Amino acid sequence: MAHGYIKDKDDYLKRLRRVEGQIRGLQRMVDDEVYCIDILTQVSAATRALETVALGLLDDHLAHCVVDAAREGGPDAEVKLKEASDAIARLVRS
């Protein structure tokens, strides 16, 4: 079974590589002793970028995995709904 994000896999990988570059940039900023507020601004940007990836993955999971499980019914549907609920709770807490 293909995961819900497969159709957007290349986009997710591109975004994650961009975040990886942002994190390397943050390391350089700390190493170069850049002003703390400037570093915090970049941390915020990296955090938003990761949140965008997370929300996209969550949306794909709901639209694909949860909907398919709900159509089939049974215990798998309840498991998928619980997984989605737990993932949303983790995102809200972060």
Biopython code that builds the backbone (N, CA, C, O; Angstrom):
import numpy as np
from Bio.PDB.StructureBuilder import StructureBuilder

atoms = [
    (1, "MET", "N", (0.844, -1.185, 0.000)),
    (1, "MET", "CA", (0.000, 0.000, 0.000)),
    (1, "MET", "C", (0.888, 1.248, 0.000)),
    (1, "MET", "O", (1.815, 1.357, 0.802)),
    (2, "ALA", "N", (0.603, 2.164, -0.885)),
    (2, "ALA", "CA", (1.361, 3.409, -0.973)),
    (2, "ALA", "C", (0.881, 4.380, 0.097)),
    (2, "ALA", "O", (-0.307, 4.444, 0.413)),
    (3, "HIS", "N", (1.810, 5.121, 0.637)),
    (3, "HIS", "CA", (1.469, 6.137, 1.634)),
    (3, "HIS", "C", (0.846, 7.347, 0.943)),
    (3, "HIS", "O", (1.071, 7.583, -0.244)),
    (4, "GLY", "N", (0.067, 8.102, 1.697)),
    (4, "GLY", "CA", (-0.651, 9.243, 1.143)),
    (4, "GLY", "C", (0.243, 10.345, 0.598)),
    (4, "GLY", "O", (-0.179, 11.112, -0.266)),
    (5, "TYR", "N", (1.467, 10.432, 1.090)),
    (5, "TYR", "CA", (2.356, 11.515, 0.674)),
    (5, "TYR", "C", (3.133, 11.208, -0.608)),
    (5, "TYR", "O", (3.828, 12.083, -1.126)),
    (6, "ILE", "N", (3.029, 9.991, -1.123)),
    (6, "ILE", "CA", (3.855, 9.565, -2.252)),
    (6, "ILE", "C", (3.718, 10.499, -3.448)),
    (6, "ILE", "O", (4.708, 10.795, -4.118)),
    (7, "LYS", "N", (2.509, 10.964, -3.722)),
    (7, "LYS", "CA", (2.331, 11.844, -4.893)),
    (7, "LYS", "C", (3.093, 13.151, -4.739)),
    (7, "LYS", "O", (3.422, 13.794, -5.735)),
    (8, "ASP", "N", (3.382, 13.558, -3.487)),
    (8, "ASP", "CA", (4.109, 14.804, -3.232)),
    (8, "ASP", "C", (5.509, 14.558, -2.670)),
    (8, "ASP", "O", (6.133, 15.464, -2.117)),
    (9, "LYS", "N", (5.993, 13.328, -2.816)),
    (9, "LYS", "CA", (7.272, 12.941, -2.219)),
    (9, "LYS", "C", (8.407, 13.892, -2.616)),
    (9, "LYS", "O", (9.173, 14.330, -1.757)),
    (10, "ASP", "N", (8.519, 14.209, -3.894)),
    (10, "ASP", "CA", (9.599, 15.087, -4.347)),
    (10, "ASP", "C", (9.515, 16.470, -3.706)),
    (10, "ASP", "O", (10.537, 17.056, -3.349)),
    (11, "ASP", "N", (8.303, 16.988, -3.562)),
    (11, "ASP", "CA", (8.121, 18.288, -2.912)),
    (11, "ASP", "C", (8.538, 18.228, -1.446)),
    (11, "ASP", "O", (9.195, 19.140, -0.942)),
    (12, "TYR", "N", (8.153, 17.148, -0.764)),
    (12, "TYR", "CA", (8.547, 17.004, 0.641)),
    (12, "TYR", "C", (10.064, 16.909, 0.776)),
    (12, "TYR", "O", (10.656, 17.524, 1.663)),
    (13, "LEU", "N", (10.681, 16.140, -0.105)),
    (13, "LEU", "CA", (12.140, 16.008, -0.040)),
    (13, "LEU", "C", (12.824, 17.349, -0.300)),
    (13, "LEU", "O", (13.823, 17.675, 0.341)),
    (14, "LYS", "N", (12.284, 18.122, -1.238)),
    (14, "LYS", "CA", (12.853, 19.435, -1.528)),
    (14, "LYS", "C", (12.742, 20.350, -0.306)),
    (14, "LYS", "O", (13.693, 21.041, 0.060)),
    (15, "ARG", "N", (11.571, 20.339, 0.310)),
    (15, "ARG", "CA", (11.364, 21.174, 1.509)),
    (15, "ARG", "C", (12.296, 20.742, 2.642)),
    (15, "ARG", "O", (12.878, 21.583, 3.328)),
    (16, "LEU", "N", (12.434, 19.437, 2.833)),
    (16, "LEU", "CA", (13.281, 18.935, 3.913)),
    (16, "LEU", "C", (14.753, 19.248, 3.654)),
    (16, "LEU", "O", (15.498, 19.521, 4.595)),
    (17, "ARG", "N", (15.176, 19.211, 2.403)),
    (17, "ARG", "CA", (16.564, 19.611, 2.079)),
    (17, "ARG", "C", (16.773, 21.100, 2.366)),
    (17, "ARG", "O", (17.840, 21.515, 2.817)),
    (18, "ARG", "N", (15.742, 21.885, 2.098)),
    (18, "ARG", "CA", (15.822, 23.310, 2.393)),
    (18, "ARG", "C", (15.948, 23.529, 3.907)),
    (18, "ARG", "O", (16.742, 24.358, 4.352)),
    (19, "VAL", "N", (15.173, 22.795, 4.684)),
    (19, "VAL", "CA", (15.250, 22.888, 6.152)),
    (19, "VAL", "C", (16.631, 22.442, 6.617)),
    (19, "VAL", "O", (17.224, 23.055, 7.505)),
    (20, "GLU", "N", (17.135, 21.381, 6.018)),
    (20, "GLU", "CA", (18.476, 20.900, 6.369)),
    (20, "GLU", "C", (19.511, 22.011, 6.139)),
    (20, "GLU", "O", (20.413, 22.206, 6.954)),
    (21, "GLY", "N", (19.373, 22.722, 5.042)),
    (21, "GLY", "CA", (20.265, 23.846, 4.771)),
    (21, "GLY", "C", (20.097, 24.959, 5.800)),
    (21, "GLY", "O", (21.074, 25.581, 6.219)),
    (22, "GLN", "N", (18.856, 25.204, 6.202)),
    (22, "GLN", "CA", (18.618, 26.226, 7.225)),
    (22, "GLN", "C", (19.297, 25.835, 8.540)),
    (22, "GLN", "O", (19.864, 26.688, 9.223)),
    (23, "ILE", "N", (19.240, 24.562, 8.892)),
    (23, "ILE", "CA", (19.847, 24.097, 10.137)),
    (23, "ILE", "C", (21.361, 24.228, 10.054)),
    (23, "ILE", "O", (22.000, 24.647, 11.019)),
    (24, "ARG", "N", (21.936, 23.876, 8.920)),
    (24, "ARG", "CA", (23.387, 24.077, 8.756)),
    (24, "ARG", "C", (23.740, 25.562, 8.868)),
    (24, "ARG", "O", (24.758, 25.927, 9.455)),
    (25, "GLY", "N", (22.894, 26.399, 8.303)),
    (25, "GLY", "CA", (23.114, 27.836, 8.414)),
    (25, "GLY", "C", (23.063, 28.302, 9.861)),
    (25, "GLY", "O", (23.844, 29.162, 10.268)),
    (26, "LEU", "N", (22.143, 27.738, 10.640)),
    (26, "LEU", "CA", (22.067, 28.070, 12.065)),
    (26, "LEU", "C", (23.347, 27.665, 12.791)),
    (26, "LEU", "O", (23.849, 28.407, 13.635)),
    (27, "GLN", "N", (23.866, 26.502, 12.464)),
    (27, "GLN", "CA", (25.113, 26.060, 13.081)),
    (27, "GLN", "C", (26.244, 27.041, 12.767)),
    (27, "GLN", "O", (27.038, 27.386, 13.642)),
    (28, "ARG", "N", (26.308, 27.482, 11.519)),
    (28, "ARG", "CA", (27.338, 28.464, 11.139)),
    (28, "ARG", "C", (27.144, 29.776, 11.885)),
    (28, "ARG", "O", (28.109, 30.400, 12.327)),
    (29, "MET", "N", (25.881, 30.191, 12.020)),
    (29, "MET", "CA", (25.610, 31.444, 12.725)),
    (29, "MET", "C", (26.100, 31.372, 14.165)),
    (29, "MET", "O", (26.704, 32.321, 14.665)),
    (30, "VAL", "N", (25.843, 30.251, 14.835)),
    (30, "VAL", "CA", (26.309, 30.088, 16.215)),
    (30, "VAL", "C", (27.833, 30.048, 16.232)),
    (30, "VAL", "O", (28.468, 30.692, 17.068)),
    (31, "ASP", "N", (28.413, 29.292, 15.309)),
    (31, "ASP", "CA", (29.871, 29.193, 15.238)),
    (31, "ASP", "C", (30.501, 30.560, 14.991)),
    (31, "ASP", "O", (31.566, 30.862, 15.529)),
    (32, "ASP", "N", (29.846, 31.378, 14.184)),
    (32, "ASP", "CA", (30.353, 32.725, 13.869)),
    (32, "ASP", "C", (29.942, 33.761, 14.904)),
    (32, "ASP", "O", (30.257, 34.943, 14.767)),
    (33, "GLU", "N", (29.232, 33.313, 15.946)),
    (33, "GLU", "CA", (28.799, 34.179, 17.042)),
    (33, "GLU", "C", (27.944, 35.359, 16.566)),
    (33, "GLU", "O", (28.150, 36.506, 16.962)),
    (34, "VAL", "N", (26.987, 35.033, 15.712)),
    (34, "VAL", "CA", (26.051, 36.029, 15.194)),
    (34, "VAL", "C", (25.125, 36.462, 16.334)),
    (34, "VAL", "O", (24.898, 35.706, 17.279)),
    (35, "TYR", "N", (24.601, 37.668, 16.236)),
    (35, "TYR", "CA", (23.696, 38.238, 17.231)),
    (35, "TYR", "C", (22.533, 37.283, 17.507)),
    (35, "TYR", "O", (21.923, 36.754, 16.579)),
    (36, "CYS", "N", (22.233, 37.067, 18.790)),
    (36, "CYS", "CA", (21.238, 36.049, 19.189)),
    (36, "CYS", "C", (19.871, 36.258, 18.561)),
    (36, "CYS", "O", (19.230, 35.280, 18.177)),
    (37, "ILE", "N", (19.410, 37.463, 18.442)),
    (37, "ILE", "CA", (18.081, 37.708, 17.866)),
    (37, "ILE", "C", (18.051, 37.277, 16.405)),
    (37, "ILE", "O", (17.035, 36.765, 15.934)),
    (38, "ASP", "N", (19.132, 37.475, 15.695)),
    (38, "ASP", "CA", (19.201, 37.029, 14.302)),
    (38, "ASP", "C", (19.133, 35.503, 14.216)),
    (38, "ASP", "O", (18.494, 34.959, 13.316)),
    (39, "ILE", "N", (19.784, 34.822, 15.140)),
    (39, "ILE", "CA", (19.734, 33.361, 15.174)),
    (39, "ILE", "C", (18.309, 32.907, 15.505)),
    (39, "ILE", "O", (17.783, 31.993, 14.869)),
    (40, "LEU", "N", (17.693, 33.542, 16.493)),
    (40, "LEU", "CA", (16.326, 33.179, 16.867)),
    (40, "LEU", "C", (15.348, 33.386, 15.708)),
    (40, "LEU", "O", (14.413, 32.605, 15.533)),
    (41, "THR", "N", (15.563, 34.414, 14.940)),
    (41, "THR", "CA", (14.721, 34.655, 13.761)),
    (41, "THR", "C", (14.832, 33.493, 12.788)),
    (41, "THR", "O", (13.829, 33.050, 12.228)),
    (42, "GLN", "N", (16.054, 32.993, 12.583)),
    (42, "GLN", "CA", (16.256, 31.875, 11.666)),
    (42, "GLN", "C", (15.725, 30.560, 12.251)),
    (42, "GLN", "O", (15.236, 29.707, 11.510)),
    (43, "VAL", "N", (15.819, 30.395, 13.575)),
    (43, "VAL", "CA", (15.230, 29.220, 14.224)),
    (43, "VAL", "C", (13.723, 29.220, 13.980)),
    (43, "VAL", "O", (13.137, 28.180, 13.678)),
    (44, "SER", "N", (13.107, 30.374, 14.111)),
    (44, "SER", "CA", (11.674, 30.495, 13.882)),
    (44, "SER", "C", (11.321, 30.123, 12.439)),
    (44, "SER", "O", (10.324, 29.441, 12.202)),
    (45, "ALA", "N", (12.120, 30.562, 11.493)),
    (45, "ALA", "CA", (11.866, 30.246, 10.083)),
    (45, "ALA", "C", (11.998, 28.748, 9.833)),
    (45, "ALA", "O", (11.191, 28.171, 9.104)),
    (46, "ALA", "N", (12.996, 28.116, 10.423)),
    (46, "ALA", "CA", (13.180, 26.669, 10.258)),
    (46, "ALA", "C", (12.031, 25.910, 10.904)),
    (46, "ALA", "O", (11.558, 24.910, 10.365)),
    (47, "THR", "N", (11.590, 26.382, 12.047)),
    (47, "THR", "CA", (10.468, 25.755, 12.742)),
    (47, "THR", "C", (9.208, 25.838, 11.885)),
    (47, "THR", "O", (8.484, 24.852, 11.749)),
    (48, "ARG", "N", (8.945, 26.998, 11.311)),
    (48, "ARG", "CA", (7.764, 27.157, 10.441)),
    (48, "ARG", "C", (7.860, 26.236, 9.227)),
    (48, "ARG", "O", (6.861, 25.658, 8.798)),
    (49, "ALA", "N", (9.061, 26.103, 8.678)),
    (49, "ALA", "CA", (9.239, 25.228, 7.519)),
    (49, "ALA", "C", (8.940, 23.777, 7.885)),
    (49, "ALA", "O", (8.291, 23.069, 7.115)),
    (50, "LEU", "N", (9.402, 23.325, 9.045)),
    (50, "LEU", "CA", (9.107, 21.966, 9.491)),
    (50, "LEU", "C", (7.621, 21.795, 9.793)),
    (50, "LEU", "O", (7.045, 20.746, 9.506)),
    (51, "GLU", "N", (7.006, 22.811, 10.365)),
    (51, "GLU", "CA", (5.570, 22.742, 10.629)),
    (51, "GLU", "C", (4.780, 22.619, 9.333)),
    (51, "GLU", "O", (3.772, 21.913, 9.284)),
    (52, "THR", "N", (5.226, 23.295, 8.293)),
    (52, "THR", "CA", (4.563, 23.203, 6.993)),
    (52, "THR", "C", (4.645, 21.777, 6.456)),
    (52, "THR", "O", (3.662, 21.251, 5.936)),
    (53, "VAL", "N", (5.807, 21.157, 6.582)),
    (53, "VAL", "CA", (5.961, 19.763, 6.166)),
    (53, "VAL", "C", (5.040, 18.875, 6.994)),
    (53, "VAL", "O", (4.339, 18.022, 6.450)),
    (54, "ALA", "N", (5.044, 19.075, 8.303)),
    (54, "ALA", "CA", (4.226, 18.248, 9.193)),
    (54, "ALA", "C", (2.741, 18.373, 8.862)),
    (54, "ALA", "O", (2.029, 17.370, 8.812)),
    (55, "LEU", "N", (2.278, 19.585, 8.639)),
    (55, "LEU", "CA", (0.860, 19.783, 8.313)),
    (55, "LEU", "C", (0.494, 19.161, 6.975)),
    (55, "LEU", "O", (-0.599, 18.617, 6.816)),
    (56, "GLY", "N", (1.397, 19.237, 6.022)),
    (56, "GLY", "CA", (1.153, 18.597, 4.732)),
    (56, "GLY", "C", (1.063, 17.088, 4.863)),
    (56, "GLY", "O", (0.177, 16.456, 4.288)),
    (57, "LEU", "N", (1.996, 16.511, 5.632)),
    (57, "LEU", "CA", (1.963, 15.063, 5.852)),
    (57, "LEU", "C", (0.692, 14.648, 6.592)),
    (57, "LEU", "O", (0.083, 13.625, 6.279)),
    (58, "LEU", "N", (0.306, 15.449, 7.570)),
    (58, "LEU", "CA", (-0.924, 15.156, 8.309)),
    (58, "LEU", "C", (-2.134, 15.209, 7.382)),
    (58, "LEU", "O", (-3.001, 14.338, 7.442)),
    (59, "ASP", "N", (-2.193, 16.208, 6.542)),
    (59, "ASP", "CA", (-3.291, 16.333, 5.593)),
    (59, "ASP", "C", (-3.332, 15.127, 4.656)),
    (59, "ASP", "O", (-4.399, 14.569, 4.398)),
    (60, "ASP", "N", (-2.165, 14.729, 4.150)),
    (60, "ASP", "CA", (-2.103, 13.550, 3.279)),
    (60, "ASP", "C", (-2.538, 12.296, 4.028)),
    (60, "ASP", "O", (-3.240, 11.451, 3.473)),
    (61, "HIS", "N", (-2.124, 12.175, 5.283)),
    (61, "HIS", "CA", (-2.505, 11.008, 6.091)),
    (61, "HIS", "C", (-4.021, 10.962, 6.283)),
    (61, "HIS", "O", (-4.641, 9.908, 6.139)),
    (62, "LEU", "N", (-4.606, 12.102, 6.604)),
    (62, "LEU", "CA", (-6.062, 12.144, 6.798)),
    (62, "LEU", "C", (-6.796, 11.819, 5.498)),
    (62, "LEU", "O", (-7.745, 11.035, 5.492)),
    (63, "ALA", "N", (-6.351, 12.423, 4.405)),
    (63, "ALA", "CA", (-7.049, 12.268, 3.129)),
    (63, "ALA", "C", (-6.877, 10.874, 2.534)),
    (63, "ALA", "O", (-7.723, 10.424, 1.762)),
    (64, "HIS", "N", (-5.808, 10.198, 2.880)),
    (64, "HIS", "CA", (-5.545, 8.907, 2.267)),
    (64, "HIS", "C", (-5.734, 7.766, 3.265)),
    (64, "HIS", "O", (-6.667, 6.973, 3.137)),
    (65, "CYS", "N", (-4.857, 7.685, 4.247)),
    (65, "CYS", "CA", (-4.850, 6.543, 5.174)),
    (65, "CYS", "C", (-6.105, 6.484, 6.034)),
    (65, "CYS", "O", (-6.721, 5.427, 6.166)),
    (66, "VAL", "N", (-6.482, 7.612, 6.617)),
    (66, "VAL", "CA", (-7.640, 7.616, 7.514)),
    (66, "VAL", "C", (-8.933, 7.410, 6.728)),
    (66, "VAL", "O", (-9.793, 6.638, 7.151)),
    (67, "VAL", "N", (-9.079, 8.081, 5.608)),
    (67, "VAL", "CA", (-10.296, 7.931, 4.802)),
    (67, "VAL", "C", (-10.432, 6.494, 4.310)),
    (67, "VAL", "O", (-11.518, 5.919, 4.374)),
    (68, "ASP", "N", (-9.326, 5.904, 3.814)),
    (68, "ASP", "CA", (-9.386, 4.517, 3.348)),
    (68, "ASP", "C", (-9.766, 3.566, 4.480)),
    (68, "ASP", "O", (-10.592, 2.673, 4.291)),
    (69, "ALA", "N", (-9.168, 3.754, 5.653)),
    (69, "ALA", "CA", (-9.475, 2.891, 6.799)),
    (69, "ALA", "C", (-10.927, 3.076, 7.239)),
    (69, "ALA", "O", (-11.593, 2.105, 7.600)),
    (70, "ALA", "N", (-11.419, 4.309, 7.211)),
    (70, "ALA", "CA", (-12.808, 4.564, 7.604)),
    (70, "ALA", "C", (-13.777, 3.887, 6.633)),
    (70, "ALA", "O", (-14.810, 3.361, 7.047)),
    (71, "ARG", "N", (-13.446, 3.904, 5.362)),
    (71, "ARG", "CA", (-14.301, 3.234, 4.369)),
    (71, "ARG", "C", (-14.371, 1.737, 4.625)),
    (71, "ARG", "O", (-15.428, 1.120, 4.494)),
    (72, "GLU", "N", (-13.221, 1.156, 4.995)),
    (72, "GLU", "CA", (-13.162, -0.288, 5.244)),
    (72, "GLU", "C", (-13.791, -0.652, 6.581)),
    (72, "GLU", "O", (-14.286, -1.765, 6.762)),
    (73, "GLY", "N", (-13.770, 0.301, 7.523)),
    (73, "GLY", "CA", (-14.344, 0.052, 8.841)),
    (73, "GLY", "C", (-13.492, -0.905, 9.657)),
    (73, "GLY", "O", (-12.363, -1.226, 9.287)),
    (74, "GLY", "N", (-14.044, -1.351, 10.761)),
    (74, "GLY", "CA", (-13.347, -2.303, 11.610)),
    (74, "GLY", "C", (-12.320, -1.649, 12.520)),
    (74, "GLY", "O", (-12.253, -0.424, 12.619)),
    (75, "PRO", "N", (-11.524, -2.474, 13.179)),
    (75, "PRO", "CA", (-10.561, -1.960, 14.165)),
    (75, "PRO", "C", (-9.466, -1.086, 13.551)),
    (75, "PRO", "O", (-8.940, -0.196, 14.219)),
    (76, "ASP", "N", (-9.120, -1.333, 12.287)),
    (76, "ASP", "CA", (-8.083, -0.516, 11.644)),
    (76, "ASP", "C", (-8.514, 0.946, 11.546)),
    (76, "ASP", "O", (-7.688, 1.851, 11.664)),
    (77, "ALA", "N", (-9.805, 1.171, 11.332)),
    (77, "ALA", "CA", (-10.319, 2.544, 11.256)),
    (77, "ALA", "C", (-10.103, 3.265, 12.574)),
    (77, "ALA", "O", (-9.682, 4.422, 12.597)),
    (78, "GLU", "N", (-10.391, 2.586, 13.660)),
    (78, "GLU", "CA", (-10.195, 3.197, 14.981)),
    (78, "GLU", "C", (-8.723, 3.473, 15.244)),
    (78, "GLU", "O", (-8.382, 4.506, 15.819)),
    (79, "VAL", "N", (-7.849, 2.565, 14.832)),
    (79, "VAL", "CA", (-6.404, 2.751, 15.013)),
    (79, "VAL", "C", (-5.932, 3.970, 14.233)),
    (79, "VAL", "O", (-5.193, 4.800, 14.762)),
    (80, "LYS", "N", (-6.353, 4.081, 12.980)),
    (80, "LYS", "CA", (-5.931, 5.217, 12.140)),
    (80, "LYS", "C", (-6.445, 6.543, 12.698)),
    (80, "LYS", "O", (-5.722, 7.540, 12.681)),
    (81, "LEU", "N", (-7.666, 6.568, 13.186)),
    (81, "LEU", "CA", (-8.204, 7.790, 13.785)),
    (81, "LEU", "C", (-7.422, 8.168, 15.040)),
    (81, "LEU", "O", (-7.135, 9.344, 15.263)),
    (82, "LYS", "N", (-7.079, 7.175, 15.857)),
    (82, "LYS", "CA", (-6.304, 7.432, 17.070)),
    (82, "LYS", "C", (-4.914, 7.943, 16.718)),
    (82, "LYS", "O", (-4.416, 8.871, 17.354)),
    (83, "GLU", "N", (-4.284, 7.346, 15.708)),
    (83, "GLU", "CA", (-2.968, 7.818, 15.257)),
    (83, "GLU", "C", (-3.040, 9.280, 14.822)),
    (83, "GLU", "O", (-2.184, 10.088, 15.185)),
    (84, "ALA", "N", (-4.065, 9.609, 14.046)),
    (84, "ALA", "CA", (-4.216, 10.984, 13.570)),
    (84, "ALA", "C", (-4.449, 11.934, 14.736)),
    (84, "ALA", "O", (-3.864, 13.016, 14.785)),
    (85, "SER", "N", (-5.284, 11.539, 15.656)),
    (85, "SER", "CA", (-5.558, 12.378, 16.828)),
    (85, "SER", "C", (-4.293, 12.597, 17.647)),
    (85, "SER", "O", (-4.023, 13.713, 18.091)),
    (86, "ASP", "N", (-3.523, 11.540, 17.848)),
    (86, "ASP", "CA", (-2.268, 11.658, 18.596)),
    (86, "ASP", "C", (-1.271, 12.562, 17.869)),
    (86, "ASP", "O", (-0.571, 13.356, 18.498)),
    (87, "ALA", "N", (-1.211, 12.439, 16.548)),
    (87, "ALA", "CA", (-0.297, 13.281, 15.768)),
    (87, "ALA", "C", (-0.695, 14.750, 15.866)),
    (87, "ALA", "O", (0.166, 15.621, 15.990)),
    (88, "ILE", "N", (-1.979, 15.023, 15.812)),
    (88, "ILE", "CA", (-2.461, 16.403, 15.954)),
    (88, "ILE", "C", (-2.106, 16.933, 17.324)),
    (88, "ILE", "O", (-1.666, 18.076, 17.446)),
    (89, "ALA", "N", (-2.287, 16.129, 18.360)),
    (89, "ALA", "CA", (-1.947, 16.556, 19.723)),
    (89, "ALA", "C", (-0.462, 16.873, 19.831)),
    (89, "ALA", "O", (-0.086, 17.863, 20.459)),
    (90, "ARG", "N", (0.386, 16.049, 19.230)),
    (90, "ARG", "CA", (1.836, 16.322, 19.267)),
    (90, "ARG", "C", (2.179, 17.628, 18.561)),
    (90, "ARG", "O", (3.022, 18.392, 19.031)),
    (91, "LEU", "N", (1.519, 17.880, 17.426)),
    (91, "LEU", "CA", (1.783, 19.116, 16.677)),
    (91, "LEU", "C", (1.320, 20.343, 17.457)),
    (91, "LEU", "O", (1.986, 21.377, 17.445)),
    (92, "VAL", "N", (0.194, 20.229, 18.125)),
    (92, "VAL", "CA", (-0.338, 21.355, 18.895)),
    (92, "VAL", "C", (0.571, 21.668, 20.084)),
    (92, "VAL", "O", (0.768, 22.832, 20.435)),
    (93, "ARG", "N", (1.121, 20.625, 20.698)),
    (93, "ARG", "CA", (2.011, 20.825, 21.857)),
    (93, "ARG", "C", (3.351, 21.423, 21.454)),
    (93, "ARG", "O", (3.988, 22.105, 22.257)),
    (94, "SER", "N", (3.785, 21.180, 20.230)),
    (94, "SER", "CA", (5.113, 21.656, 19.843)),
    (94, "SER", "C", (5.132, 23.115, 19.468)),
    (94, "SER", "O", (6.184, 23.650, 19.121)),
]
sb = StructureBuilder()
sb.init_structure("model")
sb.init_model(0)
sb.init_chain("A")
sb.init_seg("    ")
for serial, (resi, resn, name, xyz) in enumerate(atoms, 1):
    if name == "N":
        sb.init_residue(resn, " ", resi, " ")
    sb.init_atom(name, np.array(xyz, "f"), 0.0, 1.0, " ", f" {name:<3s}", serial, name[0])
structure = sb.get_structure()
